[in-house]
């Protein structure tokens, strides 16, 4: 096997480079490490891929302003950006093009054509393909630059998710894991269960732009668990009782319309199978990008603080100043109507 020799910057055109290196990339799966001793000591195959939930939610849907599509969805390019950051474990932000391409093929199971197509598609958006000493290399954009492009300031959950490389090695798995990252992990670093609020699939579709059936497909691949929740109310004596709502059905053959009462459901509680990561630079970047969004909200006359709807106890609901009109609090286990199911009691103000 002959490895392509170094060429000058003028001779190193894109077409010849792709044609010459693709023959080597397709014939081997070993990682090509540069001759630099510092790179040899620093490089090691990645074990985990660090993903941020706000970026995954923003990249899964196109950005529309005044009914004009400003930016298409770029979840595949974002997944490749996460892969390049995982390969660049020493954190310099620069990768040798040959080493990065071979790592994508051997570790993340990219094909040579797909890797070239995705690298060219995300050029000058998530990274920049540059030359250094007549060698092609990749300059990976920072978390702040990507957040500005996706028009998000890492609001809400700023903790990263750690995904094993084995779960990030195909297109279907990468898309599924990016969707699953918007849900909180089941356990934290101390092994304690992380509590999450109910959310319905319509709200998830508004956040991510992913349809309800596609959500179910992604959850099956990424092993996302969900728990059903029910809505209750208080009677005149202060006791917790069931809240019913009418359900209708119509038979076209018999022309009969049926009506019956059913316990009212809320959205499910979702948990991903990811490992919890640290906050890192996300908190500082969020503080740097937040004033621009808050100033625009104040000019428009809107409130910069979101109204909370779900609370862990009744005392927290009463003390909160920014709460919705139909707020809910978690019913304690000893007060639940049916033991073993999660119930939220509505508290109108």
N, C-alpha and C positions, 0 to 999 in steps of 0.2 A: 504494500500500500504506500503510495506516495502522497505526502502532505504538501499542499500548495506552498510554493516559496513566497517570500516577501516581495512585494512590488512597491513601486513608488506611488505617491498619491495620484499622479496623473494617469498611471496605468491601471489603478485599482478602480475600475468602473463597477457599477452595481450589477449589470448583467453578467459580466465575466466572473465577478466574485461569487455570485449566487450559483452559477453553473459549475464553477470549479470546486467550491466547497461542498455543494450538495452531494457530489459523488463520494466524498470522504465521510460526510455525516450519515449517509445511508448505509455505508459499508461497515460502520463501527458504532458501538454503543458506549465506549469508554470515554471518560471525561478528559479533554485535552487541557492540561494545566500549563500556563505560561512558564517560560524559563526563569522568570524573576523569582528569586528565593523568598522574598517577602510574600508573594502571592501563594507560593507553595505552602508556606507555614500557615497562612490565614485561611486558605480554602479548605472546606470540609463539606461533604454532602449534607444538605439541610434535613432536619428531622421534623420540624413544625413550620407551618405557614401562619403568620400573624395577620389577622383580618379585623377590620373595624366595621361595626354595624352601620353607622350613618353613611359611610361611603358605599356600602353594598346596597342600601336602600335607594340612594340617589342615583347610582349607576344603572339600576334595573329598569328605569323608566325614562323616556325622553323628556327633555325640558321644553315646555310650551309657554310662550309669552304672547298674549293677544292673538291666540289661535295660530301662532306661527311656531313651527318646530325649530328651536334654536340649537338644540343638541340632541342627537340620537342616543339611544341607550348603548352603553359601552361596558357592559358587565364582563364580556370576554377580555377586553383590553385591561380592565381593572384586575381580573384574575391573573393575567400575565404580569402585571405590575407587582402583585403580591408574590408571584413566583420569583421574579428578579430580585426583589428585596430579600427573599429567603435565601437565594443563592449568594447574595452579597452579605454574608453573615458578619463580616468585619465592619460593615457600616460606612464604607468610604463613599458610596454613591456612584462608583465607576466600576464597570465590568468589561473584561475583554470579550469582544464579540464572539470569538470562536469558543471560548470556555462557556459563555452563557448559552450559546446555541446548543452545544453538546450536552450541557447540564439539563436543558429543557427536554431534549430528546431522551436522555437516559434516565433522569429522575422523575420528570413529570409526564413522560410518555407523549410528548408532542411529536408530530411528524415534521419532517424538514420543511415541507411546503407550508404547513400551517404556522410553524414558528416564523418563517420569513414573512408570511402574509400579515400575521398579527403584529410583528415588530414594525413593519412599514405602516400599518394602519394606526398604531398608537404613537408614531413618531411625532415629536414636537407637541405632544399632549400629555403623555405619562412619562416619556423619556426622550432623549435626543441621541441620534446616531452620529457620532463624531469621529474624527481621526486624531490619533496621537502617535507621532513618530512613524508615520506611514502604516499604522495599524488601526483597524476599526475597533471602536469601543462604544459602550452604551453608558450614557449619563442618566441615572435614574432620578426622577423628580422627587422632591420631598413630600412629606405628608401635607404640609401647608399648601403647596402649589396644587396638589391634586384636590384638596378640599375647596380651594378657590375655583378650580375649573368645574367641579361638580355642584358649585353653589350651595355648599353646606358648611357649617362651622362646628361640626361634631357635637351637636346638642344632644341632650339626653344621656344615654349610656355611653360613657367614654372609655370603658374597659375594652381591651382587645380580646379577640378569640384566638386560641391556639388550635390549629387543625393539623392532624398528622399528614405527612406527605402522601401516604397510601390512599387517603380519602380525597386527594386533590390531583389525581393523576389521569383524569379523563375529562372531556368536555361536559358530560352529563354530571359527573361528580362535582366539578368546579362550580357549575351553575347552581347545583343543589346546595352546596356548602355555603355559597355566598348568600343564598336566600335564608338558609338556616341561621346565619350569623346575626340576623336581626332579632332573634329570640335569645333570651338570657340562658346561660348554661344551667344545668340542673344543680351543680354543687360548686361552691367556691373553693379557694385554695386550702381552707381549713377543714374541708369535708362537710360543711354545713349546707343545708338545702337553701337555694336562693329563691326568694318569693317573687312572683310575677303577677301582674294584673291581667284580667280577662281582656281579650280583644277578638272581634269578629272578623270573618274573612273579607267582608266588604271594606273594612278599615285597612286591612293588610293590602288589599288591592289598590286602595288610594295611595298608600305609602310607597309601595314597590312597583305598581303597575303590572303585577303578575295576576293572572286570572285565578279563579277559585279552584278549577280542576288542575291547573298547573301547580298551584300550591300543594295540593294533595300529592301529586307525583314527586315533587321535590322533597316533601317530608318523608316519603317512603324511602327514598334513596339516602337522605341524610340522617335518618333515624331520629326524627323530631317527635317527641311525645306531647300529647295534649290531654288535658283533664276537663271534663264538662263542669260547668258552673250553673247555678240556678238562682233566680231572684226571689226574695221573700219580702214580707212587710210586717209591720207591727200593728196589732189590733188596739182596741181602746184601752185594754188593761196592760199594754206594754209587752205582751207575749209575741213571740215570733210565729207567724202562720204562713201558709202557702199563698203564693200569688198566681192566680189562674188567668189565662187568656183564651179567647175563642179561636178555634181552628175550624175552617170550612173545607168541604169537599163537595164535588158535583159529579154525578154519574151521567154520562151522555146517553147511555142506553135506556136507563130507567127514568131519566129526567128528575132524579131525586137529589136534593141538596141536604147534606148532613152537617150538623153543628155539634161540637163537643168541646169541653173544657180540658185544658192541658196545663201542666206546670210551666211557667215562663222560664225560658233559658236565656242565659247571657252568653257572651263569647267564651271560647275555650282559653285555658291557660297553657301556653306553649313553652317547652324547654328543649334546647338543643343538646346534642351529645358532645359539644366542644369543651375544651379545657379553658378555664378563665385565665386571661392574661392581665398584665399590668396596664396602668393608665399611660405611663411614659410621657411623651411630649404632647399628648392629645389635649390635656387640660390647658397648657400654656397657649397652644395654637387656637383653642376655642376662645380663650379670653382675648387674643389678638384679633380674631375675626368677628367677634360678637358685636362690638360697638357699631360697626357699619350696618348690621341688620337691625339693631335696636333703634338706631337713629332713623332709619327708613320707616320702621313701625310707628315711631312717635310722630313723624311728619304725617303719616297716613291716618293718625288718630286711633290706632289700635293699641291694645295692651301688649307689652313685651313678655308678660308672664302668662303661661298656659294655665287653664283652670283644671284642677285635679278632680277626678271623678271617683276613684277607688281609694279607700283608706283601710289600714290594717285594724283599726279599732274605732269605737264611737268617740272617744275622747280626742283623738287626732283629727277626726272629722269636724268636731265642734270648734277646736282651736284654730283650724286652718282658715286663713282669710281669703285665699284664692281657690274657691271650690265651685263646682258646677251646681246647677239647680237640682238635678236628680242624682245626687251623690249616693254612693253605696259604701257600707262598711262591712268588714268580714265578720260573719257571725261566729262566735266561739263554739267550740265543739260541744260543750254541754248544753247549748241553747238551740242547736240545729233541729229542724223538724224531722229529718231523716238522717240517721247516723251514717257516717261514711261518705257523704257527698259534700261538696264545697258549696256553701250558700252565702250570698251577699244580700244584706237587707237594705232596702231603699230608704233614704232619709231626705225628704223634700224640705226646702227652706222657703 
